[in-house]
């Protein structure tokens, strides 16, 4: 197989059509240059240069090979540049997990940062609940996660990126939808309530249970669901009322009225960004610096 040195030597001679000038261009003497050309011709099995004491000309095979030699060198240079960009985090991929609700808050800002600061980096998105993101982060199939507060192992780093309040999501015809003051937690007593799953949506389930317990209120939990958009779809259909993150109000449902809720902690909903310590993905390191 021919070498890049042989290709470079051939291109120089083919463009100069003079061995001495080509050798000067390559900062070498003529005998080693002639040797590189001979090795190349032996490798490809054809005569590439027709040379006499007075002139050097490309053979038909040499003209065709010159096109390919230039293409190979360009590809080599591009590959070298691509590898360098990956090593500095300017290129590559970042696998990002997100919860459905985070798509309406932090995810957009994260993607805008990545697009502006690292246009050569591809973001691979996966919608996963917090539990599944933590598993994927531990296995290495995710680089970064947007999760609800959860117990994370010592191998993970977590930082809070969003704190927001809760809104009451009410069917438009519900009596509480007509008020102007914030809804009280006590107003949920005895109401048909769409609750979060204690397993797949554990964070929201435990948050709401603690709020109702503190207010000594018992709604009637009619369904247990995982995703905010599924809860809103049922609210829209008149199946009950719900509490959802403020950012969920960006989902437009004609049959839903969103009302603020009076809570002891006005912004109890948190969202964390988390990644595995020791992750050697240069693109992840670059994104974290820009964030």
N, C-alpha and C positions, 0 to 999 in steps of 0.2 A: 504494500500500500504506500502510495506517495505521501510525502510529508508537507506540512505548511511551508517549511523552508524551501522545498523544491517548487511549490506553487508560486511563492513570492519571487523566487529567482526567475522562473519562466515568465511571469508577468512583466518583470522589469526588462528583460531582454526583448520580449515581444513588443513592448511599448517604445523602447529606445532603438531597437533594431541595430544594436551596437553593443558588443560585449564589454568594452572598456567603460563606456558611459553607464551601462547597467551596473557594473561592478562598483563604480564610484558612487552611484545612487544608493547602493546597498552597503556602502562602507566596507567593502571587501576587495580582495584581489581577483584577477580574472581566472586563474586556474581553479580555485574552489567553486567559482560560479559555473564554469564549464562542466565541472564534475557534477554539480547539482542537476544541470540540464540533462546530462547523460544518464544519470540515475532515474530521472523522471521519464525519459524516453524509453529506457529499459522496462520500467514499471508498467507504462501504458502500452508498450509494444508497438509503437508507431513513431515515425520521424515527425517531430513537431517544428523543427527549424531547418531551413535549407541554408547552410552557411558555407561561405567560401572565404578566401583570404581578404576579399574586398567588400563583401556584403553579407547581410543576414536577412533572410526572408522567412515569413511564416508559410508553412505548407498548408494545404487545405485542412488537414487534420489539426494543425496548430491553430488555425483561425477558429475552428469550432471549439477546440479545447480552451482557448483564451476566454471565451464567454463563460464556460463552466468554471474555470479557475477563479475568475472574478466573483462569480456567484457563491462559490464555496467560501472564499475569504470573507465576503459580506456576511454570510450566515454565521461564520465563526465569530466575527466581531460582534454581531447582534447577540449571539448566545453568551459571549463573555459579558456584554453589557447587562443582559437580563439577569445573569447569575449575580453580578455585583449589585444590581438593584434589589434583588431578593435578600442578599446578605445585609443590606442597610435598611430593609423594611420598606423600600419604595415600591416594591412589587411583591407578588405572592398572594396568599389567600388567608382570610380570617373567618373561622366558623363561629357564628354568633347565635346563641339561643335567646329566645325571648318568650315571655308569657303573652297571652292574647291581649290582656289589658295594657301591658307596657307598650304595645304597638301604637297606642293613642297618647303616649306621654314621652318617654325617654328615647324610644327607638328612632324616631325621626331625627332627633338632634344628633344621635350617635352616627347615623348614616350620613347626615350632612357634613359632620366633621370629617368622616372618612373620605367622602367624595372630594371635599375641598383640599384636605391636607395630603391625602394619599390616593390620587386618581388612578395610580397603577395597581392598586390593591383590590382584589375581588372579595366581596363580602358574601359569604354563604350563610343564608338565614334558615333557622329551624325553629318553628313554633312548638314549644314544649312547656309543660307545667314545671314548677320549681323543682319538684322531686326528680323528674327525669333530666333536667338540666344538670343538677348536681352529680348525677350518675355519669352523664356524658362528659362533664368536666374532669371527673376522676379518671375516666377511661381514656381521655385525651382526644375524643372525637369532637369536642367543642373547645374553642380557645377562650371564649368570653360568654358570660351569661347575664341576662337581665332577670333577676329573680326577686321574689318577695323575701323579707327577712326570714332566715331559717338557720338552724344550727349547721355551721360549716366546719369541716375538718381543718386541722392545722396546716394541711397542704394547700388550702385555698385562701385567697385574699379578697375581702369584700369591702366595698365603700358605698354609702348611701348616695344616690344621685337625684332622687325625687321624693318629696314629701307632699302629700295632698290630702284633701278632705273627702268626706263621703257625701253623696247626694241621695235623697229619696227618689226612686224611680217609681212613678205612679201612673196607672191608667188615667187617661184624660178625664174620664167620667167619675173618678174616685173622689169622695168628699175632701180628702186632704189636698187634692190638686188645685183646689180653688182658693186656698189661703194665700196670704202675702207674707206672714211671719215664718221664720224657720220652723220646720216640723220638729216636734219634741219626740224623744225616744219613747216616752209614755204613750204617744199616739199609735204606736205599733201593737199595743196590747190587744190580743185576740184577733188580729188581722191575718188573713191568708198571706203567708210570706214565702218568697222564693229564696231558699237558703243555699249557701255554698257547700259543696261536698266536703265532709270531714277528712277525706283522704287526698283526692286530687287537688282540692283547693283549700288545703288545711289552714293556710295563713288567714284567709278571709273568714273561714268558718270560726276559727278561734277568736279573731278580732271581734266579730259580731256577737259571739256568745258572751264575751267579756263585757261588751257594751250593754247587752240586754240584762246580764246578771247584775251589773252595777246599778241599773235603773229598776231592777226587780220587775222586769217586763217579760211576758211570755207571748210572743207571736205564735201563730199556728204555721209550722213549717210544712208546706204542702209538697214541695219538690226540693231535691238536693242536686245541684248542678255544678259543673266545673268551670265553664267559661262565662265571662260577663256578657258576651253578645247573645249567648243562649238564654240567659236570665232576662235580658231586655226583650228578646223576642217573645217570651212568655208574658212579660208585663204588658207588652204591646197587644197581646191577644186577650188581656183581661184575666189572666190566671192568678194574679196576685200582685203584691208590691215587693220592693227590694231596696237594698242599699248597695250602691255601686261607687267606684272611685270617680272623682270629679271629671277626670279625663274621658270617662265613658260617655259623657254628655255630647261628645263630638260625633257619636253615632246617632244619626237622625232617624227617629221613629215618629211618624205623624201622630200616633196614639199615645205617646208618653209625655208626661210633664215631669221635669226634674226640679226638685225643691231642696234648698239647703237644710241641713239638720243641725240642731243645737246639741253640741257634744262637749263634754268636759275638756277633751283634747281636740281642738279644731282641725288638726291635720294628722290624723292617726295612721294614714296609709303610707307605707314606705316602699321604695323600690331600690334594690341594691344592684351594683355591678360587681361581678365576681369573676376571678380567673385563677388558674392553678399556679402556685409558686413553682418556679423552675421551668415554666413554659419557655422554650427556646425559639419560638416563632418570632423572627425579627419584625415582621409586619405588626404583630400584636404589640410589641414593645414600642414601636413608632406610634401606633394609634393611642396607646395609653399616655404617651408623652403629650400628644396634641389635645387629649381630653382633659 
